[in-house]
Amino acid sequence: MATPTQVFRRIASKYPGLTESKILCALAIKNESGIVIFLLWKHEMVFRLEGEARENALKVEGAKIFSPRGERRLIQTGIQLPFEKSEYWEIFAEAAHEQNRRLLPPPG
């Protein structure tokens, strides 16, 4: 069985225009503007999601709003999914990628 890091890297490899880096001591994938799209946090994946995709992700068993510093500081657009539900990671990575492409400035 693959490890969380292996699954993260397999998914990340599908987005060659994006950059892998570290943030909060976690592996992260950022877009061209440096905005984090998804990251691997303590063996769980966190996706930057809004709207319907966010609501759908929160319906997955074990999903929660990302809070890197405990319950005091929730990041509302960060949805954290456990490794036990990694079959959903690729789906929400794609949703996060599509949503965050809209955050890029227009070319030129």
Biopython code that builds the backbone (N, CA, C, O; Angstrom):
import numpy as np
from Bio.PDB.StructureBuilder import StructureBuilder

atoms = [
    (1, "MET", "N", (0.846, -1.187, 0.000)),
    (1, "MET", "CA", (0.000, 0.000, 0.000)),
    (1, "MET", "C", (0.893, 1.254, 0.000)),
    (1, "MET", "O", (1.920, 1.304, 0.678)),
    (2, "ALA", "N", (0.488, 2.224, -0.750)),
    (2, "ALA", "CA", (1.250, 3.468, -0.860)),
    (2, "ALA", "C", (1.160, 4.292, 0.428)),
    (2, "ALA", "O", (0.171, 4.220, 1.157)),
    (3, "THR", "N", (2.191, 5.060, 0.690)),
    (3, "THR", "CA", (2.201, 5.962, 1.844)),
    (3, "THR", "C", (1.516, 7.272, 1.457)),
    (3, "THR", "O", (1.341, 7.542, 0.269)),
    (4, "PRO", "N", (1.122, 8.092, 2.439)),
    (4, "PRO", "CA", (0.533, 9.397, 2.115)),
    (4, "PRO", "C", (1.450, 10.248, 1.234)),
    (4, "PRO", "O", (0.973, 10.930, 0.326)),
    (5, "THR", "N", (2.752, 10.216, 1.490)),
    (5, "THR", "CA", (3.686, 11.006, 0.680)),
    (5, "THR", "C", (3.724, 10.499, -0.755)),
    (5, "THR", "O", (3.782, 11.298, -1.690)),
    (6, "GLN", "N", (3.692, 9.201, -0.940)),
    (6, "GLN", "CA", (3.683, 8.641, -2.289)),
    (6, "GLN", "C", (2.415, 9.036, -3.040)),
    (6, "GLN", "O", (2.473, 9.367, -4.224)),
    (7, "VAL", "N", (1.284, 9.002, -2.367)),
    (7, "VAL", "CA", (0.026, 9.393, -3.011)),
    (7, "VAL", "C", (0.066, 10.883, -3.361)),
    (7, "VAL", "O", (-0.343, 11.277, -4.452)),
    (8, "PHE", "N", (0.557, 11.704, -2.435)),
    (8, "PHE", "CA", (0.695, 13.139, -2.686)),
    (8, "PHE", "C", (1.548, 13.382, -3.932)),
    (8, "PHE", "O", (1.156, 14.141, -4.818)),
    (9, "ARG", "N", (2.703, 12.742, -3.996)),
    (9, "ARG", "CA", (3.625, 12.960, -5.123)),
    (9, "ARG", "C", (3.033, 12.455, -6.438)),
    (9, "ARG", "O", (3.244, 13.070, -7.483)),
    (10, "ARG", "N", (2.302, 11.353, -6.400)),
    (10, "ARG", "CA", (1.660, 10.842, -7.616)),
    (10, "ARG", "C", (0.648, 11.854, -8.129)),
    (10, "ARG", "O", (0.599, 12.131, -9.327)),
    (11, "ILE", "N", (-0.160, 12.407, -7.230)),
    (11, "ILE", "CA", (-1.157, 13.403, -7.629)),
    (11, "ILE", "C", (-0.455, 14.672, -8.115)),
    (11, "ILE", "O", (-0.824, 15.229, -9.149)),
    (12, "ALA", "N", (0.549, 15.125, -7.375)),
    (12, "ALA", "CA", (1.267, 16.352, -7.742)),
    (12, "ALA", "C", (1.904, 16.237, -9.120)),
    (12, "ALA", "O", (1.985, 17.227, -9.846)),
    (13, "SER", "N", (2.354, 15.046, -9.489)),
    (13, "SER", "CA", (3.022, 14.854, -10.784)),
    (13, "SER", "C", (2.081, 15.085, -11.961)),
    (13, "SER", "O", (2.544, 15.251, -13.090)),
    (14, "LYS", "N", (0.790, 15.098, -11.726)),
    (14, "LYS", "CA", (-0.191, 15.336, -12.795)),
    (14, "LYS", "C", (-0.316, 16.805, -13.150)),
    (14, "LYS", "O", (-1.021, 17.157, -14.096)),
    (15, "TYR", "N", (0.363, 17.670, -12.398)),
    (15, "TYR", "CA", (0.268, 19.119, -12.607)),
    (15, "TYR", "C", (1.667, 19.693, -12.829)),
    (15, "TYR", "O", (2.223, 20.325, -11.930)),
    (16, "PRO", "N", (2.246, 19.481, -14.021)),
    (16, "PRO", "CA", (3.640, 19.882, -14.260)),
    (16, "PRO", "C", (3.890, 21.386, -14.182)),
    (16, "PRO", "O", (5.033, 21.794, -13.975)),
    (17, "GLY", "N", (2.879, 22.216, -14.338)),
    (17, "GLY", "CA", (3.077, 23.657, -14.262)),
    (17, "GLY", "C", (3.100, 24.198, -12.845)),
    (17, "GLY", "O", (3.327, 25.390, -12.638)),
    (18, "LEU", "N", (2.870, 23.338, -11.873)),
    (18, "LEU", "CA", (2.824, 23.756, -10.480)),
    (18, "LEU", "C", (4.136, 23.412, -9.778)),
    (18, "LEU", "O", (4.920, 22.606, -10.280)),
    (19, "THR", "N", (4.370, 24.019, -8.628)),
    (19, "THR", "CA", (5.637, 23.884, -7.927)),
    (19, "THR", "C", (5.450, 23.207, -6.576)),
    (19, "THR", "O", (4.556, 23.559, -5.807)),
    (20, "GLU", "N", (6.305, 22.234, -6.303)),
    (20, "GLU", "CA", (6.300, 21.619, -4.972)),
    (20, "GLU", "C", (7.215, 22.425, -4.058)),
    (20, "GLU", "O", (8.323, 22.794, -4.448)),
    (21, "SER", "N", (6.754, 22.693, -2.856)),
    (21, "SER", "CA", (7.568, 23.397, -1.874)),
    (21, "SER", "C", (7.160, 22.926, -0.486)),
    (21, "SER", "O", (6.374, 21.990, -0.345)),
    (22, "LYS", "N", (7.694, 23.576, 0.531)),
    (22, "LYS", "CA", (7.313, 23.264, 1.909)),
    (22, "LYS", "C", (6.698, 24.507, 2.528)),
    (22, "LYS", "O", (7.168, 25.627, 2.331)),
    (23, "ILE", "N", (5.633, 24.275, 3.279)),
    (23, "ILE", "CA", (4.985, 25.342, 4.037)),
    (23, "ILE", "C", (4.474, 24.707, 5.324)),
    (23, "ILE", "O", (3.920, 23.608, 5.296)),
    (24, "LEU", "N", (4.652, 25.377, 6.427)),
    (24, "LEU", "CA", (4.247, 24.834, 7.729)),
    (24, "LEU", "C", (4.835, 23.443, 7.950)),
    (24, "LEU", "O", (4.180, 22.581, 8.535)),
    (25, "CYS", "N", (6.058, 23.219, 7.490)),
    (25, "CYS", "CA", (6.739, 21.918, 7.591)),
    (25, "CYS", "C", (5.998, 20.809, 6.844)),
    (25, "CYS", "O", (6.127, 19.635, 7.190)),
    (26, "ALA", "N", (5.234, 21.171, 5.833)),
    (26, "ALA", "CA", (4.464, 20.200, 5.064)),
    (26, "ALA", "C", (4.779, 20.351, 3.587)),
    (26, "ALA", "O", (5.124, 21.442, 3.134)),
    (27, "LEU", "N", (4.664, 19.263, 2.832)),
    (27, "LEU", "CA", (4.793, 19.339, 1.389)),
    (27, "LEU", "C", (3.587, 20.081, 0.838)),
    (27, "LEU", "O", (2.455, 19.834, 1.254)),
    (28, "ALA", "N", (3.830, 20.989, -0.095)),
    (28, "ALA", "CA", (2.738, 21.788, -0.660)),
    (28, "ALA", "C", (2.909, 21.917, -2.161)),
    (28, "ALA", "O", (4.024, 21.859, -2.680)),
    (29, "ILE", "N", (1.803, 22.093, -2.845)),
    (29, "ILE", "CA", (1.792, 22.391, -4.268)),
    (29, "ILE", "C", (1.237, 23.799, -4.421)),
    (29, "ILE", "O", (0.148, 24.115, -3.941)),
    (30, "LYS", "N", (2.023, 24.646, -5.110)),
    (30, "LYS", "CA", (1.644, 26.044, -5.306)),
    (30, "LYS", "C", (1.480, 26.341, -6.786)),
    (30, "LYS", "O", (2.107, 25.713, -7.639)),
    (31, "ASN", "N", (0.609, 27.324, -7.075)),
    (31, "ASN", "CA", (0.465, 27.749, -8.462)),
    (31, "ASN", "C", (1.553, 28.765, -8.801)),
    (31, "ASN", "O", (2.423, 29.051, -7.978)),
    (32, "GLU", "N", (1.498, 29.300, -10.000)),
    (32, "GLU", "CA", (2.530, 30.210, -10.488)),
    (32, "GLU", "C", (2.626, 31.492, -9.668)),
    (32, "GLU", "O", (3.665, 32.152, -9.679)),
    (33, "SER", "N", (1.565, 31.850, -8.963)),
    (33, "SER", "CA", (1.570, 33.048, -8.111)),
    (33, "SER", "C", (1.989, 32.750, -6.679)),
    (33, "SER", "O", (2.022, 33.651, -5.840)),
    (34, "GLY", "N", (2.309, 31.491, -6.392)),
    (34, "GLY", "CA", (2.737, 31.112, -5.050)),
    (34, "GLY", "C", (1.604, 30.777, -4.106)),
    (34, "GLY", "O", (1.827, 30.622, -2.905)),
    (35, "ILE", "N", (0.393, 30.662, -4.624)),
    (35, "ILE", "CA", (-0.764, 30.317, -3.797)),
    (35, "ILE", "C", (-0.815, 28.800, -3.615)),
    (35, "ILE", "O", (-0.743, 28.050, -4.588)),
    (36, "VAL", "N", (-0.940, 28.356, -2.368)),
    (36, "VAL", "CA", (-1.017, 26.920, -2.081)),
    (36, "VAL", "C", (-2.354, 26.384, -2.572)),
    (36, "VAL", "O", (-3.415, 26.924, -2.258)),
    (37, "ILE", "N", (-2.278, 25.313, -3.348)),
    (37, "ILE", "CA", (-3.482, 24.662, -3.882)),
    (37, "ILE", "C", (-3.847, 23.458, -3.015)),
    (37, "ILE", "O", (-5.010, 23.261, -2.664)),
    (38, "PHE", "N", (-2.842, 22.661, -2.676)),
    (38, "PHE", "CA", (-3.052, 21.574, -1.724)),
    (38, "PHE", "C", (-1.738, 21.247, -1.042)),
    (38, "PHE", "O", (-0.659, 21.540, -1.555)),
    (39, "LEU", "N", (-1.855, 20.628, 0.138)),
    (39, "LEU", "CA", (-0.663, 20.265, 0.892)),
    (39, "LEU", "C", (-0.901, 18.992, 1.684)),
    (39, "LEU", "O", (-2.038, 18.602, 1.947)),
    (40, "LEU", "N", (0.193, 18.360, 2.054)),
    (40, "LEU", "CA", (0.139, 17.147, 2.858)),
    (40, "LEU", "C", (0.493, 17.533, 4.283)),
    (40, "LEU", "O", (1.629, 17.915, 4.564)),
    (41, "TRP", "N", (-0.479, 17.432, 5.182)),
    (41, "TRP", "CA", (-0.323, 17.861, 6.566)),
    (41, "TRP", "C", (-0.523, 16.665, 7.484)),
    (41, "TRP", "O", (-1.640, 16.164, 7.616)),
    (42, "LYS", "N", (0.534, 16.210, 8.109)),
    (42, "LYS", "CA", (0.452, 15.099, 9.064)),
    (42, "LYS", "C", (-0.301, 13.901, 8.491)),
    (42, "LYS", "O", (-1.206, 13.367, 9.133)),
    (43, "HIS", "N", (0.066, 13.492, 7.314)),
    (43, "HIS", "CA", (-0.501, 12.329, 6.614)),
    (43, "HIS", "C", (-1.937, 12.538, 6.141)),
    (43, "HIS", "O", (-2.627, 11.577, 5.802)),
    (44, "GLU", "N", (-2.385, 13.786, 6.117)),
    (44, "GLU", "CA", (-3.706, 14.104, 5.584)),
    (44, "GLU", "C", (-3.542, 15.189, 4.525)),
    (44, "GLU", "O", (-2.631, 16.012, 4.611)),
    (45, "MET", "N", (-4.413, 15.190, 3.539)),
    (45, "MET", "CA", (-4.325, 16.169, 2.471)),
    (45, "MET", "C", (-5.267, 17.328, 2.768)),
    (45, "MET", "O", (-6.397, 17.129, 3.215)),
    (46, "VAL", "N", (-4.788, 18.534, 2.515)),
    (46, "VAL", "CA", (-5.575, 19.755, 2.699)),
    (46, "VAL", "C", (-5.711, 20.423, 1.342)),
    (46, "VAL", "O", (-4.718, 20.642, 0.648)),
    (47, "PHE", "N", (-6.934, 20.744, 0.968)),
    (47, "PHE", "CA", (-7.222, 21.343, -0.328)),
    (47, "PHE", "C", (-7.802, 22.735, -0.144)),
    (47, "PHE", "O", (-8.605, 22.963, 0.761)),
    (48, "ARG", "N", (-7.400, 23.664, -0.997)),
    (48, "ARG", "CA", (-7.975, 25.002, -0.998)),
    (48, "ARG", "C", (-9.222, 24.931, -1.879)),
    (48, "ARG", "O", (-9.124, 24.829, -3.102)),
    (49, "LEU", "N", (-10.396, 24.985, -1.244)),
    (49, "LEU", "CA", (-11.660, 24.813, -1.952)),
    (49, "LEU", "C", (-12.679, 25.848, -1.507)),
    (49, "LEU", "O", (-12.660, 26.322, -0.371)),
    (50, "GLU", "N", (-13.560, 26.183, -2.426)),
    (50, "GLU", "CA", (-14.673, 27.088, -2.128)),
    (50, "GLU", "C", (-15.945, 26.531, -2.756)),
    (50, "GLU", "O", (-15.896, 25.622, -3.585)),
    (51, "GLY", "N", (-17.072, 27.082, -2.355)),
    (51, "GLY", "CA", (-18.357, 26.774, -2.983)),
    (51, "GLY", "C", (-18.757, 25.320, -2.891)),
    (51, "GLY", "O", (-18.579, 24.670, -1.861)),
    (52, "GLU", "N", (-19.306, 24.816, -3.996)),
    (52, "GLU", "CA", (-19.842, 23.456, -4.038)),
    (52, "GLU", "C", (-18.760, 22.401, -3.784)),
    (52, "GLU", "O", (-19.016, 21.407, -3.104)),
    (53, "ALA", "N", (-17.564, 22.609, -4.321)),
    (53, "ALA", "CA", (-16.479, 21.653, -4.100)),
    (53, "ALA", "C", (-16.139, 21.573, -2.610)),
    (53, "ALA", "O", (-15.895, 20.486, -2.085)),
    (54, "ARG", "N", (-16.122, 22.710, -1.937)),
    (54, "ARG", "CA", (-15.856, 22.752, -0.494)),
    (54, "ARG", "C", (-16.924, 21.971, 0.266)),
    (54, "ARG", "O", (-16.610, 21.162, 1.139)),
    (55, "GLU", "N", (-18.187, 22.221, -0.073)),
    (55, "GLU", "CA", (-19.292, 21.535, 0.603)),
    (55, "GLU", "C", (-19.240, 20.031, 0.353)),
    (55, "GLU", "O", (-19.491, 19.242, 1.264)),
    (56, "ASN", "N", (-18.916, 19.630, -0.871)),
    (56, "ASN", "CA", (-18.815, 18.199, -1.184)),
    (56, "ASN", "C", (-17.668, 17.549, -0.413)),
    (56, "ASN", "O", (-17.808, 16.429, 0.079)),
    (57, "ALA", "N", (-16.547, 18.238, -0.307)),
    (57, "ALA", "CA", (-15.412, 17.688, 0.438)),
    (57, "ALA", "C", (-15.766, 17.512, 1.910)),
    (57, "ALA", "O", (-15.378, 16.520, 2.528)),
    (58, "LEU", "N", (-16.493, 18.459, 2.470)),
    (58, "LEU", "CA", (-16.868, 18.366, 3.882)),
    (58, "LEU", "C", (-17.834, 17.210, 4.162)),
    (58, "LEU", "O", (-18.006, 16.819, 5.316)),
    (59, "LYS", "N", (-18.456, 16.669, 3.133)),
    (59, "LYS", "CA", (-19.363, 15.530, 3.292)),
    (59, "LYS", "C", (-18.615, 14.202, 3.411)),
    (59, "LYS", "O", (-19.193, 13.198, 3.827)),
    (60, "VAL", "N", (-17.342, 14.197, 3.051)),
    (60, "VAL", "CA", (-16.545, 12.969, 3.147)),
    (60, "VAL", "C", (-16.304, 12.667, 4.627)),
    (60, "VAL", "O", (-15.938, 13.554, 5.398)),
    (61, "GLU", "N", (-16.511, 11.422, 5.011)),
    (61, "GLU", "CA", (-16.319, 11.021, 6.400)),
    (61, "GLU", "C", (-14.898, 11.359, 6.864)),
    (61, "GLU", "O", (-13.924, 11.004, 6.200)),
    (62, "GLY", "N", (-14.789, 12.035, 7.989)),
    (62, "GLY", "CA", (-13.499, 12.410, 8.553)),
    (62, "GLY", "C", (-12.984, 13.758, 8.080)),
    (62, "GLY", "O", (-11.961, 14.229, 8.576)),
    (63, "ALA", "N", (-13.672, 14.396, 7.126)),
    (63, "ALA", "CA", (-13.238, 15.704, 6.619)),
    (63, "ALA", "C", (-13.469, 16.772, 7.680)),
    (63, "ALA", "O", (-14.396, 16.689, 8.486)),
    (64, "LYS", "N", (-12.596, 17.781, 7.653)),
    (64, "LYS", "CA", (-12.755, 18.895, 8.584)),
    (64, "LYS", "C", (-12.105, 20.140, 7.997)),
    (64, "LYS", "O", (-11.315, 20.072, 7.055)),
    (65, "ILE", "N", (-12.460, 21.272, 8.578)),
    (65, "ILE", "CA", (-11.849, 22.535, 8.181)),
    (65, "ILE", "C", (-10.438, 22.560, 8.768)),
    (65, "ILE", "O", (-10.233, 22.245, 9.940)),
    (66, "PHE", "N", (-9.483, 22.935, 7.943)),
    (66, "PHE", "CA", (-8.069, 22.930, 8.321)),
    (66, "PHE", "C", (-7.782, 23.961, 9.397)),
    (66, "PHE", "O", (-8.200, 25.116, 9.316)),
    (67, "SER", "N", (-7.057, 23.505, 10.404)),
    (67, "SER", "CA", (-6.680, 24.372, 11.509)),
    (67, "SER", "C", (-5.261, 24.011, 11.953)),
    (67, "SER", "O", (-5.084, 23.177, 12.841)),
    (68, "PRO", "N", (-4.244, 24.637, 11.336)),
    (68, "PRO", "CA", (-2.873, 24.250, 11.655)),
    (68, "PRO", "C", (-2.454, 24.561, 13.078)),
    (68, "PRO", "O", (-1.478, 23.994, 13.570)),
    (69, "ARG", "N", (-3.168, 25.447, 13.745)),
    (69, "ARG", "CA", (-2.811, 25.823, 15.121)),
    (69, "ARG", "C", (-3.928, 25.505, 16.111)),
    (69, "ARG", "O", (-4.064, 26.175, 17.135)),
    (70, "GLY", "N", (-4.697, 24.520, 15.815)),
    (70, "GLY", "CA", (-5.777, 24.154, 16.713)),
    (70, "GLY", "C", (-7.067, 24.877, 16.359)),
    (70, "GLY", "O", (-7.124, 25.623, 15.382)),
    (71, "GLU", "N", (-8.079, 24.655, 17.144)),
    (71, "GLU", "CA", (-9.423, 25.167, 16.863)),
    (71, "GLU", "C", (-9.532, 26.690, 16.874)),
    (71, "GLU", "O", (-10.530, 27.241, 16.409)),
    (72, "ARG", "N", (-8.532, 27.363, 17.392)),
    (72, "ARG", "CA", (-8.606, 28.830, 17.463)),
    (72, "ARG", "C", (-8.464, 29.501, 16.109)),
    (72, "ARG", "O", (-8.921, 30.629, 15.924)),
    (73, "ARG", "N", (-7.836, 28.821, 15.162)),
    (73, "ARG", "CA", (-7.536, 29.482, 13.902)),
    (73, "ARG", "C", (-7.900, 28.582, 12.722)),
    (73, "ARG", "O", (-7.033, 27.933, 12.136)),
    (74, "LEU", "N", (-9.163, 28.550, 12.385)),
    (74, "LEU", "CA", (-9.626, 27.751, 11.254)),
    (74, "LEU", "C", (-9.347, 28.495, 9.953)),
    (74, "LEU", "O", (-9.500, 29.714, 9.874)),
    (75, "ILE", "N", (-8.938, 27.748, 8.941)),
    (75, "ILE", "CA", (-8.765, 28.309, 7.607)),
    (75, "ILE", "C", (-9.943, 27.793, 6.785)),
    (75, "ILE", "O", (-9.944, 26.646, 6.339)),
    (76, "GLN", "N", (-10.934, 28.643, 6.590)),
    (76, "GLN", "CA", (-12.219, 28.230, 6.022)),
    (76, "GLN", "C", (-12.106, 27.627, 4.625)),
    (76, "GLN", "O", (-12.909, 26.765, 4.269)),
    (77, "THR", "N", (-11.133, 28.056, 3.829)),
    (77, "THR", "CA", (-10.994, 27.498, 2.483)),
    (77, "THR", "C", (-10.128, 26.238, 2.465)),
    (77, "THR", "O", (-9.966, 25.622, 1.412)),
    (78, "GLY", "N", (-9.572, 25.848, 3.607)),
    (78, "GLY", "CA", (-8.753, 24.648, 3.687)),
    (78, "GLY", "C", (-9.564, 23.480, 4.205)),
    (78, "GLY", "O", (-10.015, 23.486, 5.350)),
    (79, "ILE", "N", (-9.749, 22.471, 3.355)),
    (79, "ILE", "CA", (-10.519, 21.293, 3.758)),
    (79, "ILE", "C", (-9.554, 20.116, 3.856)),
    (79, "ILE", "O", (-8.865, 19.783, 2.892)),
    (80, "GLN", "N", (-9.513, 19.496, 5.025)),
    (80, "GLN", "CA", (-8.572, 18.433, 5.342)),
    (80, "GLN", "C", (-9.265, 17.086, 5.256)),
    (80, "GLN", "O", (-10.303, 16.864, 5.880)),
    (81, "LEU", "N", (-8.669, 16.177, 4.461)),
    (81, "LEU", "CA", (-9.215, 14.825, 4.309)),
    (81, "LEU", "C", (-8.187, 13.810, 4.806)),
    (81, "LEU", "O", (-7.005, 13.904, 4.472)),
    (82, "PRO", "N", (-8.640, 12.837, 5.607)),
    (82, "PRO", "CA", (-7.712, 11.844, 6.160)),
    (82, "PRO", "C", (-7.197, 10.878, 5.094)),
    (82, "PRO", "O", (-7.807, 10.708, 4.038)),
    (83, "PHE", "N", (-6.063, 10.252, 5.394)),
    (83, "PHE", "CA", (-5.479, 9.268, 4.480)),
    (83, "PHE", "C", (-6.430, 8.108, 4.231)),
    (83, "PHE", "O", (-6.426, 7.523, 3.148)),
    (84, "GLU", "N", (-7.235, 7.774, 5.210)),
    (84, "GLU", "CA", (-8.195, 6.675, 5.043)),
    (84, "GLU", "C", (-9.195, 6.961, 3.924)),
    (84, "GLU", "O", (-9.856, 6.046, 3.433)),
    (85, "LYS", "N", (-9.305, 8.205, 3.528)),
    (85, "LYS", "CA", (-10.202, 8.594, 2.429)),
    (85, "LYS", "C", (-9.400, 9.102, 1.231)),
    (85, "LYS", "O", (-9.865, 9.958, 0.477)),
    (86, "SER", "N", (-8.190, 8.564, 1.067)),
    (86, "SER", "CA", (-7.311, 9.048, -0.007)),
    (86, "SER", "C", (-7.867, 8.761, -1.402)),
    (86, "SER", "O", (-7.373, 9.316, -2.383)),
    (87, "GLU", "N", (-8.880, 7.910, -1.506)),
    (87, "GLU", "CA", (-9.499, 7.695, -2.818)),
    (87, "GLU", "C", (-10.165, 8.973, -3.333)),
    (87, "GLU", "O", (-10.444, 9.085, -4.526)),
    (88, "TYR", "N", (-10.420, 9.931, -2.447)),
    (88, "TYR", "CA", (-11.013, 11.215, -2.835)),
    (88, "TYR", "C", (-9.965, 12.292, -3.111)),
    (88, "TYR", "O", (-10.298, 13.349, -3.646)),
    (89, "TRP", "N", (-8.712, 12.041, -2.755)),
    (89, "TRP", "CA", (-7.693, 13.080, -2.862)),
    (89, "TRP", "C", (-7.530, 13.601, -4.289)),
    (89, "TRP", "O", (-7.442, 14.810, -4.506)),
    (90, "GLU", "N", (-7.490, 12.704, -5.241)),
    (90, "GLU", "CA", (-7.279, 13.133, -6.630)),
    (90, "GLU", "C", (-8.451, 13.977, -7.136)),
    (90, "GLU", "O", (-8.251, 14.949, -7.865)),
    (91, "ILE", "N", (-9.652, 13.612, -6.756)),
    (91, "ILE", "CA", (-10.852, 14.354, -7.168)),
    (91, "ILE", "C", (-10.781, 15.785, -6.646)),
    (91, "ILE", "O", (-11.031, 16.730, -7.394)),
    (92, "PHE", "N", (-10.445, 15.950, -5.380)),
    (92, "PHE", "CA", (-10.429, 17.288, -4.797)),
    (92, "PHE", "C", (-9.159, 18.062, -5.157)),
    (92, "PHE", "O", (-9.159, 19.293, -5.125)),
    (93, "ALA", "N", (-8.086, 17.358, -5.498)),
    (93, "ALA", "CA", (-6.901, 18.050, -6.023)),
    (93, "ALA", "C", (-7.254, 18.702, -7.355)),
    (93, "ALA", "O", (-6.866, 19.841, -7.618)),
    (94, "GLU", "N", (-7.983, 17.982, -8.186)),
    (94, "GLU", "CA", (-8.392, 18.545, -9.481)),
    (94, "GLU", "C", (-9.337, 19.729, -9.283)),
    (94, "GLU", "O", (-9.203, 20.747, -9.962)),
    (95, "ALA", "N", (-10.281, 19.603, -8.368)),
    (95, "ALA", "CA", (-11.205, 20.711, -8.089)),
    (95, "ALA", "C", (-10.436, 21.933, -7.577)),
    (95, "ALA", "O", (-10.713, 23.059, -7.991)),
    (96, "ALA", "N", (-9.479, 21.715, -6.686)),
    (96, "ALA", "CA", (-8.676, 22.820, -6.156)),
    (96, "ALA", "C", (-7.847, 23.457, -7.261)),
    (96, "ALA", "O", (-7.729, 24.680, -7.323)),
    (97, "HIS", "N", (-7.279, 22.641, -8.124)),
    (97, "HIS", "CA", (-6.488, 23.163, -9.244)),
    (97, "HIS", "C", (-7.353, 24.026, -10.160)),
    (97, "HIS", "O", (-6.945, 25.122, -10.544)),
    (98, "GLU", "N", (-8.522, 23.548, -10.506)),
    (98, "GLU", "CA", (-9.429, 24.314, -11.384)),
    (98, "GLU", "C", (-9.840, 25.632, -10.735)),
    (98, "GLU", "O", (-9.813, 26.673, -11.392)),
    (99, "GLN", "N", (-10.216, 25.607, -9.466)),
    (99, "GLN", "CA", (-10.628, 26.834, -8.783)),
    (99, "GLN", "C", (-9.480, 27.826, -8.680)),
    (99, "GLN", "O", (-9.676, 29.027, -8.866)),
    (100, "ASN", "N", (-8.299, 27.337, -8.390)),
    (100, "ASN", "CA", (-7.173, 28.228, -8.178)),
    (100, "ASN", "C", (-6.560, 28.752, -9.460)),
    (100, "ASN", "O", (-5.827, 29.741, -9.430)),
    (101, "ARG", "N", (-6.840, 28.116, -10.587)),
    (101, "ARG", "CA", (-6.399, 28.669, -11.883)),
    (101, "ARG", "C", (-7.051, 30.034, -12.104)),
    (101, "ARG", "O", (-6.480, 30.897, -12.771)),
    (102, "ARG", "N", (-8.229, 30.226, -11.552)),
    (102, "ARG", "CA", (-8.929, 31.507, -11.696)),
    (102, "ARG", "C", (-8.279, 32.619, -10.875)),
    (102, "ARG", "O", (-8.554, 33.799, -11.097)),
    (103, "LEU", "N", (-7.418, 32.244, -9.927)),
    (103, "LEU", "CA", (-6.755, 33.248, -9.088)),
    (103, "LEU", "C", (-5.516, 33.836, -9.759)),
    (103, "LEU", "O", (-4.964, 34.832, -9.291)),
    (104, "LEU", "N", (-5.089, 33.225, -10.845)),
    (104, "LEU", "CA", (-3.899, 33.713, -11.536)),
    (104, "LEU", "C", (-4.202, 34.990, -12.305)),
    (104, "LEU", "O", (-5.287, 35.123, -12.871)),
    (105, "PRO", "N", (-3.267, 35.925, -12.334)),
    (105, "PRO", "CA", (-3.480, 37.131, -13.144)),
    (105, "PRO", "C", (-3.483, 36.775, -14.632)),
    (105, "PRO", "O", (-2.845, 35.802, -15.032)),
    (106, "PRO", "N", (-4.189, 37.546, -15.450)),
    (106, "PRO", "CA", (-4.201, 37.247, -16.892)),
    (106, "PRO", "C", (-2.806, 37.418, -17.484)),
    (106, "PRO", "O", (-2.037, 38.264, -17.026)),
    (107, "PRO", "N", (-2.473, 36.616, -18.507)),
    (107, "PRO", "CA", (-1.145, 36.716, -19.112)),
    (107, "PRO", "C", (-0.950, 38.072, -19.792)),
    (107, "PRO", "O", (-1.892, 38.706, -20.267)),
    (108, "GLY", "N", (0.307, 38.480, -19.815)),
    (108, "GLY", "CA", (0.634, 39.709, -20.542)),
    (108, "GLY", "C", (0.770, 40.827, -19.649)),
    (108, "GLY", "O", (1.044, 41.942, -20.093)),
]
sb = StructureBuilder()
sb.init_structure("model")
sb.init_model(0)
sb.init_chain("A")
sb.init_seg("    ")
for serial, (resi, resn, name, xyz) in enumerate(atoms, 1):
    if name == "N":
        sb.init_residue(resn, " ", resi, " ")
    sb.init_atom(name, np.array(xyz, "f"), 0.0, 1.0, " ", f" {name:<3s}", serial, name[0])
structure = sb.get_structure()
